[in-house]
Amino acid sequence: MDVADGGGVMGYAATFDREPDCYGDVIAPGAFADSLERWGKVGKPIPLLYGHNTQDPRYNIGAVTE
């Protein structure tokens, strides 16, 4: 993806086996394997949410492409 054209955001959804984040979370490798497999079977894109807000559709700002 070329984010230089203004049509995308590049980043990490999570990093593994690192120092705790600002909330104290440390994520183990493979932690998302089951849910990523389920998303793949459904065939829908994984939503990219602003601020983790799942209740307001306006906070769905896109989809994970990779």
NORGI-V395875 format. One record per residue. N is the residue number from 1. RES is the residue in one letter. SS is DSSP state (hx for helix, st for strand, lp for the rest). PSI is psi in whole degrees, 0 to 359 (NA if undefined). Layout:
# NORGI-V395875
n res ss psi
N RES SS PSI
N RES SS PSI
This chain:
# NORGI-V395875
n res ss psi
1 M lp 137
2 D lp 103
3 V hx 350
4 A hx 338
5 D hx 1
6 G lp 6
7 G lp 15
8 G lp 170
9 V lp 136
10 M lp 133
11 G lp 183
12 Y lp 133
13 A lp 328
14 A lp 151
15 T lp 154
16 F st 150
17 D lp 50
18 R lp 186
19 E lp 151
20 P lp 146
21 D lp 188
22 C lp 345
23 Y lp 1
24 G lp 8
25 D lp 139
26 V lp 125
27 I st 130
28 A lp 144
29 P lp 138
30 G lp 358
31 A lp 333
32 F lp 6
33 A hx 312
34 D hx 315
35 S hx 325
36 L hx 324
37 E hx 317
38 R hx 316
39 W hx 318
40 G hx 320
41 K hx 326
42 V hx 326
43 G lp 4
44 K lp 151
45 P lp 149
46 I lp 125
47 P st 146
48 L st 109
49 L st 140
50 Y lp 120
51 G lp 21
52 H lp 18
53 N lp 105
54 T lp 352
55 Q lp 335
56 D lp 114
57 P hx 337
58 R hx 344
59 Y hx 354
60 N st 101
61 I st 7
62 G st 203
63 A st 150
64 V lp 131
65 T lp 344
66 E lp NA
